[in-house]
Amino acid sequence: MQPDAPPRQLKEKTEKHYCVKCLSEVPRDEYLENDFLCDECAEEERQADAARMKDE
């Protein structure tokens, strides 16, 4: 079951950014650096990508 949808006021000026995977609030720099993910989800994505590359 998905948690509630993130608030729709995601304008740059609000300084509130939400990870697109886990929906946790993320600081602006972290959000933009990780392509809209928090550090934890970005690391999971990198590990999953590495595993996929290894399998090929």
N, CA, C and O atoms as a Tinker XYZ file with bonds, in Angstrom:
   224  protein
     1  N      0.830000   -1.177000    0.000000    73     2
     2  CA     0.000000    0.000000    0.000000    64     1     3
     3  C      0.880000    1.247000    0.000000    63     2     4     5
     4  O      1.819000    1.344000    0.790000    81     3
     5  N      0.586000    2.183000   -0.866000    73     3     6
     6  CA     1.356000    3.417000   -0.973000    64     5     7
     7  C      0.949000    4.397000    0.130000    63     6     8     9
     8  O     -0.229000    4.509000    0.468000    81     7
     9  N      1.937000    5.106000    0.687000    73     7    10
    10  CA     1.588000    6.162000    1.644000    64     9    11
    11  C      0.874000    7.306000    0.915000    63    10    12    13
    12  O      0.773000    7.309000   -0.312000    81    11
    13  N      0.393000    8.251000    1.674000    73    11    14
    14  CA    -0.287000    9.395000    1.077000    64    13    15
    15  C      0.603000   10.063000    0.037000    63    14    16    17
    16  O      1.829000   10.043000    0.149000    81    15
    17  N     -0.021000   10.647000   -0.966000    73    15    18
    18  CA     0.718000   11.350000   -2.020000    64    17    19
    19  C      1.455000   12.537000   -1.413000    63    18    20    21
    20  O      0.980000   13.136000   -0.449000    81    19
    21  N      2.624000   12.881000   -1.977000    73    19    22
    22  CA     3.352000   14.035000   -1.458000    64    21    23
    23  C      2.572000   15.320000   -1.733000    63    22    24    25
    24  O      1.777000   15.378000   -2.671000    81    23
    25  N      2.795000   16.327000   -0.935000    73    23    26
    26  CA     2.113000   17.600000   -1.174000    64    25    27
    27  C      2.438000   18.128000   -2.570000    63    26    28    29
    28  O      3.542000   17.912000   -3.070000    81    27
    29  N      1.519000   18.794000   -3.180000    73    27    30
    30  CA     1.701000   19.287000   -4.539000    64    29    31
    31  C      2.381000   20.638000   -4.603000    63    30    32    33
    32  O      2.539000   21.182000   -5.696000    81    31
    33  N      2.786000   21.197000   -3.490000    73    31    34
    34  CA     3.489000   22.473000   -3.479000    64    33    35
    35  C      4.990000   22.223000   -3.503000    63    34    36    37
    36  O      5.683000   22.516000   -2.529000    81    35
    37  N      5.492000   21.690000   -4.593000    73    35    38
    38  CA     6.905000   21.330000   -4.676000    64    37    39
    39  C      7.715000   22.376000   -5.439000    63    38    40    41
    40  O      8.689000   22.034000   -6.110000    81    39
    41  N      7.333000   23.616000   -5.344000    73    39    42
    42  CA     8.052000   24.684000   -6.030000    64    41    43
    43  C      9.447000   24.823000   -5.446000    63    42    44    45
    44  O      9.678000   24.518000   -4.276000    81    43
    45  N     10.361000   25.279000   -6.263000    73    43    46
    46  CA    11.754000   25.445000   -5.857000    64    45    47
    47  C     11.877000   26.335000   -4.625000    63    46    48    49
    48  O     12.734000   26.092000   -3.776000    81    47
    49  N     11.051000   27.340000   -4.516000    73    47    50
    50  CA    11.166000   28.305000   -3.418000    64    49    51
    51  C     10.693000   27.775000   -2.077000    63    50    52    53
    52  O     11.035000   28.354000   -1.046000    81    51
    53  N      9.934000   26.714000   -2.050000    73    51    54
    54  CA     9.423000   26.202000   -0.779000    64    53    55
    55  C     10.491000   25.487000    0.021000    63    54    56    57
    56  O     10.346000   25.298000    1.229000    81    55
    57  N     11.577000   25.084000   -0.653000    73    55    58
    58  CA    12.662000   24.334000   -0.012000    64    57    59
    59  C     12.192000   22.995000    0.530000    63    58    60    61
    60  O     12.902000   22.373000    1.320000    81    59
    61  N     11.011000   22.535000    0.127000    73    59    62
    62  CA    10.550000   21.214000    0.519000    64    61    63
    63  C     10.599000   20.321000   -0.706000    63    62    64    65
    64  O      9.910000   20.556000   -1.699000    81    63
    65  N     11.419000   19.303000   -0.614000    73    63    66
    66  CA    11.585000   18.366000   -1.714000    64    65    67
    67  C     11.394000   16.965000   -1.156000    63    66    68    69
    68  O     11.806000   16.673000   -0.033000    81    67
    69  N     10.773000   16.110000   -1.935000    73    67    70
    70  CA    10.451000   14.764000   -1.482000    64    69    71
    71  C     11.053000   13.731000   -2.419000    63    70    72    73
    72  O     10.944000   13.849000   -3.640000    81    71
    73  N     11.680000   12.731000   -1.849000    73    71    74
    74  CA    12.250000   11.619000   -2.608000    64    73    75
    75  C     11.124000   10.952000   -3.399000    63    74    76    77
    76  O     10.061000   10.665000   -2.849000    81    75
    77  N     11.358000   10.707000   -4.680000    73    75    78
    78  CA    10.315000   10.115000   -5.515000    64    77    79
    79  C     10.125000    8.619000   -5.228000    63    78    80    81
    80  O      9.156000    8.022000   -5.697000    81    79
    81  N     11.022000    8.022000   -4.479000    73    79    82
    82  CA    10.904000    6.600000   -4.177000    64    81    83
    83  C     10.270000    6.351000   -2.810000    63    82    84    85
    84  O      9.311000    5.586000   -2.707000    81    83
    85  N     10.789000    6.984000   -1.768000    73    83    86
    86  CA    10.279000    6.730000   -0.419000    64    85    87
    87  C      9.437000    7.877000    0.134000    63    86    88    89
    88  O      8.838000    7.751000    1.203000    81    87
    89  N      9.391000    8.985000   -0.584000    73    87    90
    90  CA     8.582000   10.163000   -0.239000    64    89    91
    91  C      9.021000   10.879000    1.040000    63    90    92    93
    92  O      8.248000   11.647000    1.612000    81    91
    93  N     10.245000   10.637000    1.488000    73    91    94
    94  CA    10.731000   11.373000    2.652000    64    93    95
    95  C     11.184000   12.765000    2.215000    63    94    96    97
    96  O     11.593000   12.961000    1.071000    81    95
    97  N     11.107000   13.722000    3.129000    73    95    98
    98  CA    11.541000   15.083000    2.824000    64    97    99
    99  C     13.070000   15.090000    2.757000    63    98   100   101
   100  O     13.744000   14.508000    3.607000    81    99
   101  N     13.602000   15.758000    1.730000    73    99   102
   102  CA    15.034000   15.736000    1.456000    64   101   103
   103  C     15.527000   17.175000    1.295000    63   102   104   105
   104  O     14.829000   17.991000    0.693000    81   103
   105  N     16.712000   17.509000    1.818000    73   103   106
   106  CA    17.272000   18.841000    1.578000    64   105   107
   107  C     17.469000   19.086000    0.073000    63   106   108   109
   108  O     17.731000   18.151000   -0.684000    81   107
   109  N     17.344000   20.318000   -0.341000    73   107   110
   110  CA    17.383000   20.697000   -1.753000    64   109   111
   111  C     18.634000   20.180000   -2.477000    63   110   112   113
   112  O     18.525000   19.589000   -3.552000    81   111
   113  N     19.809000   20.397000   -1.899000    73   111   114
   114  CA    21.056000   19.983000   -2.555000    64   113   115
   115  C     21.111000   18.477000   -2.772000    63   114   116   117
   116  O     21.487000   18.010000   -3.847000    81   115
   117  N     20.741000   17.732000   -1.760000    73   115   118
   118  CA    20.729000   16.269000   -1.852000    64   117   119
   119  C     19.735000   15.804000   -2.918000    63   118   120   121
   120  O     20.025000   14.906000   -3.708000    81   119
   121  N     18.575000   16.423000   -2.923000    73   119   122
   122  CA    17.501000   16.093000   -3.876000    64   121   123
   123  C     17.950000   16.291000   -5.314000    63   122   124   125
   124  O     17.745000   15.420000   -6.159000    81   123
   125  N     18.559000   17.429000   -5.592000    73   123   126
   126  CA    18.986000   17.729000   -6.964000    64   125   127
   127  C     20.220000   16.913000   -7.353000    63   126   128   129
   128  O     20.352000   16.500000   -8.505000    81   127
   129  N     21.104000   16.684000   -6.417000    73   127   130
   130  CA    22.323000   15.914000   -6.688000    64   129   131
   131  C     22.011000   14.457000   -7.052000    63   130   132   133
   132  O     22.694000   13.858000   -7.883000    81   131
   133  N     20.980000   13.899000   -6.426000    73   131   134
   134  CA    20.644000   12.484000   -6.617000    64   133   135
   135  C     19.497000   12.263000   -7.594000    63   134   136   137
   136  O     18.866000   11.206000   -7.569000    81   135
   137  N     19.217000   13.230000   -8.446000    73   135   138
   138  CA    18.121000   13.089000   -9.410000    64   137   139
   139  C     16.803000   12.757000   -8.730000    63   138   140   141
   140  O     16.129000   11.792000   -9.091000    81   139
   141  N     16.442000   13.568000   -7.741000    73   139   142
   142  CA    15.143000   13.518000   -7.075000    64   141   143
   143  C     14.998000   12.362000   -6.085000    63   142   144   145
   144  O     13.881000   11.970000   -5.749000    81   143
   145  N     16.120000   11.817000   -5.617000    73   143   146
   146  CA    16.106000   10.754000   -4.606000    64   145   147
   147  C     16.840000   11.220000   -3.360000    63   146   148   149
   148  O     17.670000   12.126000   -3.420000    81   147
   149  N     16.530000   10.596000   -2.230000    73   147   150
   150  CA    17.316000   10.842000   -1.017000    64   149   151
   151  C     18.618000   10.039000   -1.137000    63   150   152   153
   152  O     18.747000    9.197000   -2.026000    81   151
   153  N     19.573000   10.296000   -0.248000    73   151   154
   154  CA    20.861000    9.593000   -0.306000    64   153   155
   155  C     20.696000    8.083000   -0.170000    63   154   156   157
   156  O     21.362000    7.321000   -0.870000    81   155
   157  N     19.813000    7.648000    0.725000    73   155   158
   158  CA    19.622000    6.209000    0.951000    64   157   159
   159  C     19.076000    5.515000   -0.299000    63   158   160   161
   160  O     19.574000    4.458000   -0.688000    81   159
   161  N     18.061000    6.100000   -0.926000    73   159   162
   162  CA    17.471000    5.499000   -2.122000    64   161   163
   163  C     18.435000    5.574000   -3.296000    63   162   164   165
   164  O     18.476000    4.662000   -4.121000    81   163
   165  N     19.203000    6.642000   -3.379000    73   163   166
   166  CA    20.184000    6.774000   -4.455000    64   165   167
   167  C     21.248000    5.685000   -4.333000    63   166   168   169
   168  O     21.681000    5.120000   -5.338000    81   167
   169  N     21.668000    5.392000   -3.105000    73   167   170
   170  CA    22.655000    4.330000   -2.891000    64   169   171
   171  C     22.068000    2.969000   -3.260000    63   170   172   173
   172  O     22.756000    2.142000   -3.860000    81   171
   173  N     20.814000    2.729000   -2.910000    73   171   174
   174  CA    20.154000    1.476000   -3.298000    64   173   175
   175  C     20.103000    1.345000   -4.818000    63   174   176   177
   176  O     20.338000    0.263000   -5.357000    81   175
   177  N     19.802000    2.427000   -5.501000    73   175   178
   178  CA    19.751000    2.420000   -6.973000    64   177   179
   179  C     21.127000    2.107000   -7.558000    63   178   180   181
   180  O     21.244000    1.327000   -8.503000    81   179
   181  N     22.174000    2.723000   -6.986000    73   179   182
   182  CA    23.536000    2.460000   -7.478000    64   181   183
   183  C     23.913000    0.992000   -7.289000    63   182   184   185
   184  O     24.520000    0.387000   -8.173000    81   183
   185  N     23.553000    0.418000   -6.138000    73   183   186
   186  CA    23.866000   -0.987000   -5.878000    64   185   187
   187  C     23.091000   -1.896000   -6.820000    63   186   188   189
   188  O     23.631000   -2.886000   -7.315000    81   187
   189  N     21.825000   -1.564000   -7.072000    73   187   190
   190  CA    21.011000   -2.368000   -7.991000    64   189   191
   191  C     21.576000   -2.290000   -9.411000    63   190   192   193
   192  O     21.612000   -3.296000  -10.120000    81   191
   193  N     22.013000   -1.105000   -9.823000    73   191   194
   194  CA    22.614000   -0.934000  -11.147000    64   193   195
   195  C     23.899000   -1.737000  -11.268000    63   194   196   197
   196  O     24.153000   -2.370000  -12.293000    81   195
   197  N     24.707000   -1.708000  -10.213000    73   195   198
   198  CA    25.964000   -2.450000  -10.216000    64   197   199
   199  C     25.700000   -3.950000  -10.323000    63   198   200   201
   200  O     26.410000   -4.653000  -11.041000    81   199
   201  N     24.694000   -4.439000   -9.621000    73   199   202
   202  CA    24.336000   -5.861000   -9.673000    64   201   203
   203  C     23.852000   -6.244000  -11.062000    63   202   204   205
   204  O     24.193000   -7.314000  -11.565000    81   203
   205  N     23.061000   -5.380000  -11.685000    73   203   206
   206  CA    22.579000   -5.651000  -13.041000    64   205   207
   207  C     23.730000   -5.684000  -14.045000    63   206   208   209
   208  O     23.757000   -6.527000  -14.942000    81   207
   209  N     24.666000   -4.772000  -13.887000    73   207   210
   210  CA    25.828000   -4.729000  -14.785000    64   209   211
   211  C     26.677000   -5.984000  -14.614000    63   210   212   213
   212  O     27.234000   -6.501000  -15.582000    81   211
   213  N     26.773000   -6.466000  -13.389000    73   211   214
   214  CA    27.562000   -7.658000  -13.091000    64   213   215
   215  C     26.943000   -8.895000  -13.737000    63   214   216   217
   216  O     27.651000   -9.787000  -14.205000    81   215
   217  N     25.598000   -8.936000  -13.754000    73   215   218
   218  CA    24.889000  -10.078000  -14.318000    64   217   219
   219  C     25.013000  -10.143000  -15.835000    63   218   220   221
   220  O     24.883000  -11.217000  -16.422000    81   219
   221  N     25.259000   -9.021000  -16.462000    73   219   222
   222  CA    25.320000   -9.007000  -17.937000    64   221   223
   223  C     26.604000   -9.488000  -18.456000    63   222   224
   224  O     26.800000   -9.532000  -19.671000    81   223
